[in-house]
Amino acid sequence: MEPAKAEPAKIKTASEMHSDTRRGGDLRVLLSPKTVGSTSGFMGYATIAPGDKISEHYHPYSEEFCYVIKGTMIARLDGTPHEVKAGQAVFIPMNVRHRLMNQGSEEVAIVFHLSPLAPRPELGHVDTE
C-alpha cells in the first residue's frame, strides 16, 4: 500500500490578500481556515504607519505571536507598554488586552500568528475601544 500523498503547498502573497484597516494599521490574513483550510490557527502580515496603531482588543480563545520585521512598535499589554524592535517577538496570552502602536518615524511591519482557533470566527476577536 502506497502512503497518502501530501497536499500541494498553499502559498499566499500579502499584496494579493484583502487589506483590513478597520482597527488601524493594514492587516492581511494570509493563511487561515478561509484562505487555505487551516484547522489550528491563522497567520498574517501587518504594517503600522508612524503615529498609527492597531486598536486595543483581546482574543478569548487564542494566543498571539508577533514578530517585528521592520521598525519598533510599542505593544501595550493590559496597560503596560513594551518596546519590541525589529528582530524581536512578543507573546500575547489569551484574554490579555493589547494595542500595537507605532510611535516612531519608520513604518512597522510584523508577522502575526494566532492559535488555537476560536469555535467560530466572530468569537475570536473582542474590541475594547
C-alpha positions in Angstrom: 0.0 0.0 0.0 1.4 3.4 -1.0 1.5 6.2 1.6 -1.0 9.1 1.2 0.3 11.9 -0.9 0.8 15.3 0.7 -1.4 18.1 -0.4 0.3 20.6 -2.6 1.7 23.7 -0.9 -0.7 26.6 -0.5 1.2 29.8 -1.0 -0.3 33.2 -0.4 1.2 36.6 -1.1 0.5 39.6 1.2 -0.1 42.0 -1.7 -2.8 39.7 -3.1 -4.8 39.5 0.2 -7.6 41.7 1.4 -6.4 44.7 3.3 -8.2 45.2 6.7 -7.8 48.8 8.1 -10.9 48.9 10.3 -8.9 48.8 13.6 -5.9 50.7 12.4 -2.8 49.5 10.6 -3.0 47.4 7.4 -3.7 43.8 8.3 -3.6 41.0 5.7 -4.5 37.4 6.8 -2.5 35.1 4.6 -3.1 31.6 6.0 -6.4 30.8 7.6 -9.3 28.4 7.5 -10.9 30.6 4.8 -7.8 31.0 2.6 -6.1 27.6 2.9 -8.3 25.4 5.1 -6.1 25.5 8.2 -7.5 24.0 11.3 -5.2 25.0 14.1 -4.7 28.7 13.7 -4.1 31.6 11.3 -1.2 34.0 10.4 -0.8 37.2 8.6 1.2 40.3 7.9 0.5 43.8 9.2 2.1 47.3 8.7 1.6 50.2 11.1 2.4 53.7 9.8 4.1 56.2 12.0 1.6 57.6 14.5 -0.9 54.8 13.8 -2.0 51.9 15.9 -4.0 48.7 15.9 -6.7 49.4 18.5 -7.0 47.6 21.8 -8.6 44.2 21.7 -8.2 40.7 23.1 -8.6 37.1 22.0 -10.6 34.9 24.4 -9.6 31.6 22.7 -6.2 32.3 21.1 -2.6 33.1 22.0 -1.0 35.6 19.7 2.6 35.6 18.5 4.0 38.8 16.8 7.4 39.1 15.2 8.6 42.5 14.2 10.3 42.6 10.8 10.9 46.3 10.5 10.7 49.3 12.8 10.0 49.5 16.5 6.5 49.1 18.0 5.0 49.6 21.4 2.9 46.6 22.5 0.7 47.7 25.3 -0.4 44.5 27.2 -3.0 45.0 29.8 -1.9 48.7 30.0 1.8 48.0 30.3 3.9 49.3 27.4 6.7 47.0 25.9 9.1 48.1 23.2 9.5 45.5 20.5 12.2 46.1 17.9 12.9 44.5 14.5 14.2 41.0 15.1 12.2 40.6 18.3 9.0 38.8 19.0 6.3 39.3 21.7 3.9 36.6 23.0 0.4 37.7 23.9 -1.5 35.2 26.1 -5.3 34.6 25.8 -7.5 37.3 27.3 -4.7 39.9 27.5 -5.9 43.3 26.2 -3.4 44.6 23.7 -2.8 47.6 21.4 0.1 47.7 18.9 1.4 51.2 18.3 4.0 52.9 16.1 5.4 55.9 17.9 8.5 56.1 15.7 9.2 57.7 12.3 9.6 54.4 10.3 6.8 52.0 9.3 6.4 49.0 11.5 6.0 45.6 9.8 5.0 42.5 11.7 4.1 38.8 11.1 1.4 37.5 13.5 0.0 34.1 14.3 -2.9 33.1 16.5 -3.7 29.7 17.8 -5.8 27.8 18.6 -8.8 29.0 16.6 -12.0 30.2 18.3 -15.0 28.0 18.0 -16.5 30.5 15.5 -14.6 33.4 13.7 -16.9 36.1 15.3 -15.9 34.9 18.8 -12.1 35.2 18.2 -11.6 39.0 18.5 -13.1 41.3 21.1 -12.7 45.1 20.5 -12.3 47.2 23.7 -12.1 50.6 22.1 
